[in-house]
Amino acid sequence: MRGRTRRTAAAACALLTAAGAPAQEANPQPPRPAESAPLATVAEARAGLERSLGRLLETQNDDGSWGHPFPDHPGDDGFAWDTYYAWQMAAHGLACLALVEAPATPERSAALVRALEWLAAAPLPVRGSDWDVDSTWASLYGFVACVGAAGDERLGDGDLAAAVRERGLAFYTDLERRQTPDGGWAYYDDPPFTARPTWATSFCTALVIPALLRARDELDWPVDSERIAHAVEAVRRAARPNGAFAYDVSIVPTTWTGTSIDAVKGSLGRIQVCLWALREAGVGWATDERLREGLESFFAHHRFLDLVRLRPIPHEGHYANAGYFYFFAHHYAARVIDLLPEAEREAWFAPLRHHVLKTLADDGTASDFLTAHYMVTASTSYTILVLSASLPDERSEG
């Protein structure tokens, strides 16, 4: 969303005083998905997953990539030419992550290796223009993909593993350059245009925090702890007392109410990723109960995401929702569900599967905003990630 929203500090301060709450309740509450929500079974999820994975493999290019670095959809114009390549690479990163986390077969493993070879060797995207910083998407999801693939036995410990690590650190270097003074990342910038952007969003910042933590703590990559802490604080600062998360981050936030994008119904695409990031970062305020409350809001107000899926104008929906938040939101809802006690996860996954499966085309692809190649690759990959997460652990080689 272009432009900057202005906020006062009072609302954020009221929420952040609770940051010292314990990470787990002594008496966790039972799951509370909407009783009337349509459900989808594990068997239905497996069938949909097979269709989506089959199509993902069919559409992989000979060089291991997906899509192409130019626009192919009417109305998909007005951006810097470099931006289309950046979107291709960002969607490619999601496809890599989907293949890492999907149940493995020899064909999928071979596709993953080819995809990672392309990701590790392709030229890095560059900033397209003064305001157009969409290449940040490639660095965000490229880094997440490299961290997700690192240590996967299908890479071995040879040249490809080393190349993935090197490319992951190259993405990280780019993220270092792009982290704003407020602590986050985004895809546009506002005047005065500077080498380091000045505008950041809560959701772009949140999506990379768990990967930064894993790179530092598990992979021993040289990731700066202060940068992580700065990003975590940016996401915490975006939290609102009503359970929403502001669209952007700023040192002095204000709260919009009513029908704004920062109301709960306008925050449906951000609540889950922000809660997931804060919980993974060890912020005690992000308790199981808050995770459940976020999921409750997601399912209770899901119609506002349904209403904007595939609508071509960004933020034209109620509460300024945009179509391209649909699969993003569902993916991170799955991440949140995985943080809850195992006994209650299925009650949340069943309606989540339904909302993903109902969108699939006959060939297994999905899209939530336009039908540009990068949106189809990204949406289909998000779908695979959701459905894979909702299944029992079946990632053995078949």
Backbone hydrogen bonds in HBPLUS format (Angstrom, degrees):
<---DONOR---> <-ACCEPTOR-->    atom                        ^
c    i                          cat <-CA-CA->   ^        H-A-AA   ^      H-
h    n   atom  resd res      DA  || num        DHA   H-A  angle D-A-AA Bond
n    s   type  num  typ     dist DA aas  dist angle  dist       angle   num
A0013-CYS N   A0009-ALA O   3.04 MM   4  6.15 165.6  2.06 163.3 167.7     1
A0014-ALA N   A0010-ALA O   3.15 MM   4  6.35 152.6  2.23 148.2 154.7     2
A0015-LEU N   A0012-ALA O   3.12 MM   3  5.33 126.4  2.42  99.7 112.9     3
A0016-LEU N   A0012-ALA O   2.97 MM   4  6.19 165.1  2.00 158.7 163.0     4
A0018-ALA N   A0015-LEU O   3.14 MM   3  6.00 168.1  2.15 122.3 126.0     5
A0019-ALA N   A0016-LEU O   3.17 MM   3  5.32 156.1  2.23 115.7 115.0     6
A0021-ALA N   A0018-ALA O   3.19 MM   3  5.94 160.1  2.23 131.2 130.2     7
A0037-ALA N   A0034-ALA O   3.14 MM   3  5.32 164.8  2.16 109.9 114.4     8
A0040-ALA N   A0350-ALA O   2.96 MM 310  5.06 139.8  2.13 114.8 125.5     9
A0045-ALA N   A0041-THR O   2.98 MM   4  6.26 151.2  2.06 143.3 151.9    10
A0046-ARG N   A0042-VAL O   2.88 MM   4  6.20 156.3  1.94 152.2 158.2    11
A0047-ALA N   A0043-ALA O   3.08 MM   4  6.35 160.6  2.12 148.5 153.0    12
A0048-GLY N   A0044-GLU O   3.00 MM   4  6.23 165.4  2.02 150.5 154.2    13
A0049-LEU N   A0045-ALA O   2.82 MM   4  5.93 157.3  1.87 150.7 157.8    14
A0050-GLU N   A0046-ARG O   2.95 MM   4  6.16 157.3  2.00 150.6 155.5    15
A0051-ARG N   A0047-ALA O   3.22 MM   4  6.51 156.8  2.28 145.4 151.0    16
A0052-SER N   A0048-GLY O   2.99 MM   4  6.25 165.3  2.01 154.0 157.6    17
A0053-LEU N   A0049-LEU O   2.87 MM   4  6.00 168.0  1.88 156.2 159.7    18
A0054-GLY N   A0050-GLU O   2.90 MM   4  5.91 154.7  1.97 141.5 149.2    19
A0055-ARG N   A0051-ARG O   3.05 MM   4  6.27 158.9  2.10 147.9 152.7    20
A0056-LEU N   A0052-SER O   2.94 MM   4  6.15 154.3  2.01 146.1 153.8    21
A0057-LEU N   A0053-LEU O   3.06 MM   4  6.28 162.3  2.09 152.0 155.0    22
A0058-GLU N   A0054-GLY O   3.05 MM   4  6.27 150.8  2.13 141.4 150.1    23
A0059-THR N   A0055-ARG O   3.04 MM   4  6.20 146.1  2.16 149.7 156.6    24
A0060-GLN N   A0057-LEU O   3.35 MM   3  5.35 163.1  2.39 101.8 106.8    25
A0061-ASN N   A0065-SER O   2.64 MM   4  5.20 163.7  1.67 162.9 164.7    26
A0064-GLY N   A0061-ASN O   2.97 MM   3  5.31 163.4  1.99 115.8 119.5    27
A0076-ASP N   A0073-HIS O   2.95 MM   3  5.41 158.0  2.00 137.5 140.1    28
A0083-THR N   A0080-ALA O   2.94 MM   3  5.35 143.5  2.08 108.2 119.1    29
A0084-TYR N   A0081-TRP O   3.28 MM   3  5.95 140.8  2.44 114.9 121.7    30
A0086-ALA N   A0082-ASP O   3.10 MM   4  6.45 153.3  2.18 146.4 154.4    31
A0087-TRP N   A0083-THR O   2.87 MM   4  6.19 157.1  1.92 154.3 159.7    32
A0088-GLN N   A0084-TYR O   2.99 MM   4  6.19 152.4  2.07 139.2 147.1    33
A0089-MET N   A0085-TYR O   2.96 MM   4  6.27 158.6  2.01 150.0 154.8    34
A0090-ALA N   A0086-ALA O   2.89 MM   4  6.14 156.7  1.95 150.5 157.4    35
A0091-ALA N   A0087-TRP O   2.95 MM   4  6.10 168.7  1.96 152.2 154.9    36
A0092-HIS N   A0088-GLN O   2.89 MM   4  6.05 149.4  1.98 142.7 152.4    37
A0093-GLY N   A0089-MET O   2.87 MM   4  6.15 150.2  1.96 146.1 153.3    38
A0094-LEU N   A0090-ALA O   3.16 MM   4  6.56 151.9  2.24 145.6 152.4    39
A0095-ALA N   A0091-ALA O   2.97 MM   4  6.32 150.7  2.05 146.3 154.8    40
A0096-CYS N   A0092-HIS O   2.91 MM   4  6.27 154.6  1.98 152.6 159.3    41
A0097-LEU N   A0093-GLY O   3.01 MM   4  6.30 161.0  2.05 148.4 153.1    42
A0098-ALA N   A0094-LEU O   2.86 MM   4  6.11 152.2  1.94 147.1 155.1    43
A0099-LEU N   A0095-ALA O   3.05 MM   4  6.32 153.9  2.11 147.7 153.5    44
A0100-VAL N   A0096-CYS O   2.93 MM   4  6.24 144.4  2.05 147.3 158.2    45
A0101-GLU N   A0097-LEU O   3.08 MM   4  6.28 155.0  2.14 149.1 154.2    46
A0102-ALA N   A0098-ALA O   2.93 MM   4  5.90 128.1  2.21 142.3 155.0    47
A0109-SER N   A0105-THR O   2.92 MM   4  6.08 159.3  1.96 156.2 162.4    48
A0110-ALA N   A0106-PRO O   2.99 MM   4  6.15 155.6  2.05 145.1 151.2    49
A0111-ALA N   A0107-GLU O   3.00 MM   4  6.24 154.8  2.07 143.7 150.8    50
A0112-LEU N   A0108-ARG O   2.88 MM   4  6.10 151.3  1.96 145.5 153.3    51
A0113-VAL N   A0109-SER O   3.05 MM   4  6.31 159.5  2.09 148.6 153.0    52
A0114-ARG N   A0110-ALA O   3.10 MM   4  6.38 165.6  2.12 150.4 153.6    53
A0115-ALA N   A0111-ALA O   2.91 MM   4  6.07 155.9  1.97 146.1 153.5    54
A0116-LEU N   A0112-LEU O   2.88 MM   4  6.09 160.1  1.92 155.6 160.2    55
A0117-GLU N   A0113-VAL O   2.96 MM   4  6.15 152.5  2.04 148.0 155.8    56
A0118-TRP N   A0114-ARG O   3.10 MM   4  6.40 155.2  2.16 146.4 152.0    57
A0119-LEU N   A0115-ALA O   2.96 MM   4  6.24 165.1  1.99 149.4 153.8    58
A0120-ALA N   A0116-LEU O   2.90 MM   4  5.97 153.6  1.97 147.3 153.5    59
A0121-ALA N   A0117-GLU O   3.20 MM   4  6.24 132.5  2.44 137.2 148.0    60
A0121-ALA N   A0118-TRP O   3.15 MM   3  5.27 136.0  2.35 100.1 112.0    61
A0122-ALA N   A0118-TRP O   2.86 MM   4  5.64 153.6  1.93 162.7 164.3    62
A0129-SER N   A0132-ASP O   3.43 MM   3  5.06 158.3  2.49 135.9 134.7    63
A0189-ASP N   A0131-TRP O   2.91 MM  58  4.66 123.6  2.23 129.1 136.0    64
A0133-VAL N   A0187-TYR O   2.87 MM  54  4.56 135.4  2.07 129.3 133.3    65
A0136-THR N   A0133-VAL O   2.95 MM   3  5.98 169.2  1.96 128.8 132.1    66
A0137-TRP N   A0134-ASP O   2.95 MM   3  5.70 149.4  2.05 119.4 125.6    67
A0138-ALA N   A0135-SER O   3.08 MM   3  5.31 125.1  2.39 100.9 113.6    68
A0139-SER N   A0135-SER O   3.31 MM   4  6.76 154.1  2.38 145.8 152.4    69
A0140-LEU N   A0136-THR O   2.83 MM   4  6.07 160.0  1.87 157.8 163.4    70
A0141-TYR N   A0137-TRP O   2.99 MM   4  6.11 170.3  2.00 156.0 155.7    71
A0142-GLY N   A0138-ALA O   2.73 MM   4  5.36 136.4  1.91 132.0 145.3    72
A0143-PHE N   A0139-SER O   2.99 MM   4  5.78 156.0  2.05 131.5 138.0    73
A0144-VAL N   A0140-LEU O   3.02 MM   4  6.27 164.0  2.05 147.0 151.8    74
A0145-ALA N   A0141-TYR O   2.97 MM   4  5.91 154.4  2.04 133.5 140.4    75
A0146-CYS N   A0142-GLY O   3.01 MM   4  6.23 159.2  2.06 146.9 152.2    76
A0147-VAL N   A0143-PHE O   2.96 MM   4  6.18 163.3  1.99 156.9 161.3    77
A0148-GLY N   A0144-VAL O   2.87 MM   4  6.00 156.1  1.93 144.7 152.1    78
A0149-ALA N   A0145-ALA O   2.90 MM   4  6.09 146.3  2.02 146.4 154.8    79
A0150-ALA N   A0146-CYS O   2.95 MM   4  5.98 138.9  2.12 141.3 151.7    80
A0152-ASP N   A0149-ALA O   2.91 MM   3  5.44 161.9  1.95 138.4 140.6    81
A0155-LEU N   A0152-ASP O   2.97 MM   3  5.76 164.3  1.99 123.7 128.6    82
A0156-GLY N   A0153-GLU O   3.12 MM   3  5.17 138.4  2.31  97.4 108.9    83
A0162-ALA N   A0158-GLY O   3.16 MM   4  6.42 160.5  2.20 151.7 157.5    84
A0163-ALA N   A0159-ASP O   2.84 MM   4  6.04 152.2  1.91 147.9 156.3    85
A0164-VAL N   A0160-LEU O   2.86 MM   4  6.07 156.4  1.92 154.4 159.8    86
A0165-ARG N   A0161-ALA O   3.08 MM   4  6.30 159.5  2.12 145.5 150.9    87
A0166-GLU N   A0162-ALA O   2.95 MM   4  6.16 161.2  1.98 146.9 152.3    88
A0167-ARG N   A0163-ALA O   2.88 MM   4  6.06 159.9  1.92 147.7 153.2    89
A0168-GLY N   A0164-VAL O   2.84 MM   4  5.97 154.4  1.90 145.9 153.7    90
A0169-LEU N   A0165-ARG O   2.98 MM   4  6.25 155.4  2.05 150.4 156.0    91
A0170-ALA N   A0166-GLU O   3.00 MM   4  6.28 139.4  2.17 137.7 149.4    92
A0171-PHE N   A0167-ARG O   2.91 MM   4  6.25 156.6  1.96 152.9 158.1    93
A0172-TYR N   A0168-GLY O   2.95 MM   4  6.22 152.5  2.03 141.4 149.8    94
A0173-THR N   A0169-LEU O   2.89 MM   4  6.10 153.6  1.96 142.8 149.0    95
A0174-ASP N   A0170-ALA O   3.11 MM   4  6.41 153.4  2.19 144.2 150.8    96
A0175-LEU N   A0171-PHE O   2.92 MM   4  6.29 152.8  2.00 148.0 156.0    97
A0176-GLU N   A0172-TYR O   2.82 MM   4  6.18 150.2  1.91 151.6 160.3    98
A0177-ARG N   A0173-THR O   3.17 MM   4  6.50 153.6  2.24 144.0 149.9    99
A0178-ARG N   A0174-ASP O   3.11 MM   4  6.35 134.9  2.32 140.3 152.8   100
A0178-ARG N   A0175-LEU O   3.09 MM   3  4.96 128.3  2.37  92.9 107.0   101
A0179-GLN N   A0175-LEU O   2.94 MM   4  5.96 124.0  2.26 151.1 161.4   102
A0180-THR N   A0184-GLY O   2.90 MM   4  5.43 166.7  1.92 152.4 155.2   103
A0183-GLY N   A0180-THR O   2.83 MM   3  5.18 157.4  1.88 112.1 119.8   104
A0201-THR N   A0185-TRP O   3.00 MM  16  6.13 167.3  2.02 134.6 132.5   105
A0249-VAL N   A0200-ALA O   3.08 MM  49  5.87 153.5  2.15 140.5 140.6   106
A0205-THR N   A0201-THR O   3.29 MM   4  6.30 160.6  2.33 140.9 146.6   107
A0202-SER N   A0247-TYR O   2.96 MM  45  5.83 158.5  2.00 133.7 139.9   108
A0206-ALA N   A0202-SER O   2.91 MM   4  6.01 157.6  1.96 143.2 150.1   109
A0207-LEU N   A0203-PHE O   3.09 MM   4  6.08 161.7  2.12 146.4 149.8   110
A0209-ILE N   A0206-ALA O   3.23 MM   3  5.44 144.6  2.37 105.9 115.5   111
A0212-LEU N   A0208-VAL O   2.97 MM   4  6.24 155.8  2.03 156.3 164.0   112
A0213-LEU N   A0209-ILE O   2.98 MM   4  6.26 157.9  2.03 156.9 162.9   113
A0214-ARG N   A0210-PRO O   2.98 MM   4  6.22 158.2  2.02 145.8 151.3   114
A0215-ALA N   A0211-ALA O   2.87 MM   4  6.01 162.1  1.91 150.3 155.5   115
A0216-ARG N   A0212-LEU O   3.08 MM   4  6.26 154.4  2.15 143.8 150.0   116
A0217-ASP N   A0213-LEU O   2.82 MM   4  5.89 172.8  1.83 156.4 158.9   117
A0218-GLU N   A0214-ARG O   2.84 MM   4  5.13 155.4  1.90 133.9 142.0   118
A0219-LEU N   A0214-ARG O   3.09 MM   5  6.45 151.5  2.17 156.6 161.2   119
A0221-TRP N   A0215-ALA O   2.78 MM   6  5.31 172.4  1.79 154.4 151.9   120
A0223-VAL N   A0221-TRP O   2.79 MM   2  5.71 126.7  2.07 115.9  99.3   121
A0227-ARG N   A0224-ASP O   3.18 MM   3  5.42 126.7  2.48 100.8 113.4   122
A0228-ILE N   A0224-ASP O   3.29 MM   4  6.70 153.4  2.37 146.5 153.5   123
A0229-ALA N   A0225-SER O   2.92 MM   4  6.20 166.2  1.94 153.7 157.1   124
A0230-HIS N   A0226-GLU O   2.94 MM   4  6.08 151.7  2.02 141.6 149.4   125
A0231-ALA N   A0227-ARG O   3.01 MM   4  6.25 153.2  2.09 143.9 150.6   126
A0232-VAL N   A0228-ILE O   2.86 MM   4  6.17 162.1  1.89 158.7 163.7   127
A0233-GLU N   A0229-ALA O   2.98 MM   4  6.15 162.3  2.01 147.8 152.3   128
A0234-ALA N   A0230-HIS O   3.09 MM   4  6.29 145.3  2.21 138.2 147.6   129
A0235-VAL N   A0231-ALA O   3.12 MM   4  6.49 154.3  2.19 151.2 156.6   130
A0236-ARG N   A0232-VAL O   2.94 MM   4  6.23 163.7  1.96 153.7 158.8   131
A0237-ARG N   A0233-GLU O   2.87 MM   4  5.99 151.6  1.95 144.3 152.0   132
A0238-ALA N   A0235-VAL O   3.01 MM   3  5.14 136.8  2.21  99.4 111.7   133
A0239-ALA N   A0236-ARG O   3.12 MM   3  5.44 158.7  2.17 108.8 115.4   134
A0246-ALA N   A0238-ALA O   2.76 MM   8  4.89 164.9  1.78 140.8 141.5   135
A0240-ARG N   A0244-ALA O   2.85 MM   4  5.23 145.1  1.98 165.0 154.7   136
A0243-GLY N   A0240-ARG O   3.05 MM   3  5.60 164.8  2.07 124.8 126.2   137
A0260-SER N   A0257-THR O   3.43 MM   3  5.87 156.5  2.49 120.5 127.2   138
A0263-ALA N   A0260-SER O   3.18 MM   3  5.53 165.5  2.20 112.1 113.7   139
A0266-GLY N   A0263-ALA O   2.99 MM   3  5.14 138.1  2.17 102.0 114.5   140
A0267-SER N   A0263-ALA O   2.98 MM   4  6.10 113.8  2.43 141.7 159.4   141
A0267-SER N   A0264-VAL O   2.97 MM   3  4.90 149.6  2.07 100.4 110.3   142
A0270-ARG N   A0267-SER O   2.86 MM   3  5.27 160.4  1.90 117.9 124.6   143
A0271-ILE N   A0267-SER O   3.00 MM   4  5.99 154.3  2.07 172.0 178.5   144
A0274-CYS N   A0270-ARG O   3.09 MM   4  6.15 162.7  2.12 160.2 165.4   145
A0275-LEU N   A0271-ILE O   3.00 MM   4  6.13 162.4  2.03 151.6 156.5   146
A0276-TRP N   A0272-GLN O   2.90 MM   4  6.04 163.5  1.93 152.5 157.7   147
A0277-ALA N   A0273-VAL O   3.01 MM   4  6.12 161.0  2.04 142.1 147.1   148
A0278-LEU N   A0274-CYS O   3.01 MM   4  6.18 167.1  2.03 150.5 154.0   149
A0279-ARG N   A0275-LEU O   2.91 MM   4  6.04 160.2  1.95 150.7 156.3   150
A0280-GLU N   A0276-TRP O   2.93 MM   4  6.10 164.9  1.96 152.0 156.3   151
A0281-ALA N   A0277-ALA O   2.93 MM   4  6.07 138.8  2.10 142.1 153.8   152
A0283-VAL N   A0278-LEU O   2.98 MM   5  5.38 164.0  2.01 163.5 158.3   153
A0282-GLY N   A0279-ARG O   3.00 MM   3  5.17 160.0  2.05 107.0 112.9   154
A0286-ALA N   A0283-VAL O   3.04 MM   3  5.91 156.9  2.10 127.1 132.0   155
A0287-THR N   A0285-TRP O   2.88 MM   2  5.62 133.9  2.10 107.4  93.3   156
A0291-LEU N   A0287-THR O   3.03 MM   4  6.38 153.5  2.10 149.4 157.2   157
A0292-ARG N   A0288-ASP O   2.91 MM   4  6.23 157.0  1.96 152.7 158.8   158
A0293-GLU N   A0289-GLU O   2.93 MM   4  6.18 156.9  1.99 145.7 152.2   159
A0294-GLY N   A0290-ARG O   2.95 MM   4  6.16 154.2  2.02 145.5 151.9   160
A0295-LEU N   A0291-LEU O   3.02 MM   4  6.32 156.3  2.07 148.3 154.4   161
A0296-GLU N   A0292-ARG O   2.80 MM   4  6.04 157.0  1.85 153.1 160.1   162
A0297-SER N   A0293-GLU O   3.04 MM   4  6.28 159.8  2.08 147.2 151.5   163
A0298-PHE N   A0294-GLY O   3.05 MM   4  6.26 153.1  2.12 141.9 149.7   164
A0299-PHE N   A0295-LEU O   3.03 MM   4  6.34 162.4  2.06 158.1 159.6   165
A0300-ALA N   A0296-GLU O   2.84 MM   4  5.90 161.0  1.88 152.9 159.4   166
A0301-HIS N   A0297-SER O   3.03 MM   4  5.93 154.9  2.09 146.6 150.9   167
A0302-HIS N   A0299-PHE O   3.47 MM   3  4.94 171.1  2.47  98.3  99.3   168
A0304-PHE N   A0301-HIS O   3.07 MM   3  6.10 162.7  2.10 131.1 133.8   169
A0305-LEU N   A0302-HIS O   2.88 MM   3  5.43 143.6  2.01 116.1 126.3   170
A0306-ASP N   A0302-HIS O   3.09 MM   4  6.48 157.7  2.14 150.1 157.1   171
A0307-LEU N   A0303-ARG O   2.91 MM   4  6.04 152.8  1.98 146.4 152.4   172
A0308-VAL N   A0305-LEU O   3.27 MM   3  5.54 140.9  2.43 102.8 112.5   173
A0309-ARG N   A0305-LEU O   3.23 MM   4  6.33 131.9  2.47 149.0 160.6   174
A0311-ARG N   A0308-VAL O   2.93 MM   3  5.25 166.1  1.95 131.8 133.0   175
A0310-LEU N   A0368-ASP O   2.69 MM  58  4.74 166.3  1.71 127.8 123.0   176
A0317-GLY N   A0321-ASN O   3.31 MM   4  5.00 152.2  2.39 161.9 153.8   177
A0320-ALA N   A0317-GLY O   2.96 MM   3  5.12 127.4  2.25 140.3 133.5   178
A0321-ASN N   A0318-HIS O   3.22 MM   3  6.04 160.7  2.25 121.4 124.6   179
A0325-PHE N   A0322-ALA O   3.20 MM   3  5.93 162.8  2.24 121.9 124.0   180
A0326-TYR N   A0323-GLY O   3.08 MM   3  5.87 172.8  2.08 128.4 130.3   181
A0329-ALA N   A0325-PHE O   2.89 MM   4  5.77 164.2  1.91 147.3 151.3   182
A0330-HIS N   A0326-TYR O   3.21 MM   4  6.52 156.5  2.27 144.8 151.2   183
A0331-HIS N   A0327-PHE O   2.93 MM   4  6.07 158.9  1.98 151.2 156.1   184
A0332-TYR N   A0328-PHE O   3.26 MM   4  6.55 165.2  2.28 153.1 155.8   185
A0333-ALA N   A0329-ALA O   2.92 MM   4  6.11 138.0  2.10 141.9 154.5   186
A0334-ALA N   A0330-HIS O   3.09 MM   4  6.35 150.3  2.18 143.6 149.9   187
A0335-ARG N   A0331-HIS O   3.21 MM   4  6.64 145.7  2.33 137.6 147.1   188
A0336-VAL N   A0332-TYR O   2.99 MM   4  6.24 152.8  2.07 142.1 148.6   189
A0337-ILE N   A0333-ALA O   2.94 MM   4  6.22 163.4  1.97 152.4 156.5   190
A0338-ASP N   A0334-ALA O   3.10 MM   4  6.31 153.3  2.17 145.5 151.9   191
A0339-LEU N   A0336-VAL O   2.87 MM   3  5.27 152.5  1.94 111.4 120.5   192
A0340-LEU N   A0337-ILE O   3.05 MM   3  5.41 156.2  2.10 112.0 119.2   193
A0344-GLU N   A0341-PRO O   3.08 MM   3  5.91 155.3  2.14 125.1 130.7   194
A0345-ARG N   A0342-GLU O   3.25 MM   3  5.38 155.0  2.31 106.3 113.5   195
A0348-TRP N   A0345-ARG O   2.92 MM   3  5.37 138.4  2.10 111.2 122.9   196
A0349-PHE N   A0345-ARG O   2.84 MM   4  6.10 159.7  1.88 155.7 162.7   197
A0350-ALA N   A0346-GLU O   3.01 MM   4  5.95 159.5  2.05 151.1 153.3   198
A0352-LEU N   A0348-TRP O   3.37 MM   4  6.52 156.8  2.42 145.0 151.6   199
A0353-ARG N   A0349-PHE O   2.80 MM   4  5.96 164.4  1.82 163.7 165.2   200
A0354-HIS N   A0350-ALA O   3.33 MM   4  6.55 159.4  2.37 140.6 145.8   201
A0355-HIS N   A0351-PRO O   3.17 MM   4  6.47 160.2  2.21 151.1 154.1   202
A0356-VAL N   A0352-LEU O   3.26 MM   4  6.55 134.0  2.49 143.0 155.0   203
A0356-VAL N   A0353-ARG O   3.07 MM   3  5.23 136.4  2.26 101.6 114.1   204
A0357-LEU N   A0353-ARG O   2.76 MM   4  5.93 177.8  1.76 170.2 170.6   205
A0358-LYS N   A0354-HIS O   3.02 MM   4  5.99 157.6  2.07 153.4 157.5   206
A0359-THR N   A0356-VAL O   3.11 MM   3  5.67 157.4  2.17 114.4 121.2   207
A0360-LEU N   A0357-LEU O   3.22 MM   3  5.51 158.4  2.27 110.6 116.4   208
A0361-ALA N   A0365-THR O   2.91 MM   4  5.43 172.9  1.91 162.0 164.4   209
A0364-GLY N   A0361-ALA O   2.91 MM   3  5.25 164.0  1.94 115.6 120.3   210
A0375-MET N   A0372-ALA O   3.03 MM   3  5.35 123.0  2.37 105.1 119.7   211
A0376-VAL N   A0372-ALA O   3.07 MM   4  6.38 157.4  2.12 159.6 166.5   212
A0377-THR N   A0373-HIS O   3.00 MM   4  6.23 166.1  2.02 153.1 156.8   213
A0378-ALA N   A0374-TYR O   2.94 MM   4  5.99 162.6  1.97 141.2 146.7   214
A0379-SER N   A0375-MET O   2.83 MM   4  5.83 167.5  1.85 146.5 150.9   215
A0380-THR N   A0376-VAL O   2.93 MM   4  5.87 163.0  1.96 146.0 151.4   216
A0381-SER N   A0377-THR O   2.99 MM   4  6.05 150.9  2.07 141.0 149.4   217
A0382-TYR N   A0378-ALA O   2.84 MM   4  6.14 159.0  1.89 154.5 160.1   218
A0383-THR N   A0379-SER O   2.97 MM   4  6.19 157.2  2.02 146.1 152.4   219
A0384-ILE N   A0380-THR O   3.00 MM   4  6.30 156.1  2.06 145.3 151.1   220
A0385-LEU N   A0381-SER O   2.94 MM   4  6.23 157.1  2.00 150.5 156.9   221
A0386-VAL N   A0382-TYR O   2.92 MM   4  6.24 156.3  1.98 153.5 159.5   222
A0387-LEU N   A0383-THR O   2.95 MM   4  6.18 177.2  1.95 160.4 160.6   223
A0388-SER N   A0384-ILE O   2.86 MM   4  5.86 159.8  1.90 148.4 154.7   224
A0389-ALA N   A0385-LEU O   3.06 MM   4  6.08 158.7  2.11 140.3 146.2   225
A0390-SER N   A0386-VAL O   3.12 MM   4  6.33 137.7  2.31 143.0 154.4   226
A0390-SER N   A0387-LEU O   3.21 MM   3  5.12 128.7  2.49  92.1 105.4   227
A0391-LEU N   A0388-SER O   3.25 MM   3  5.51 164.3  2.28 109.1 113.9   228
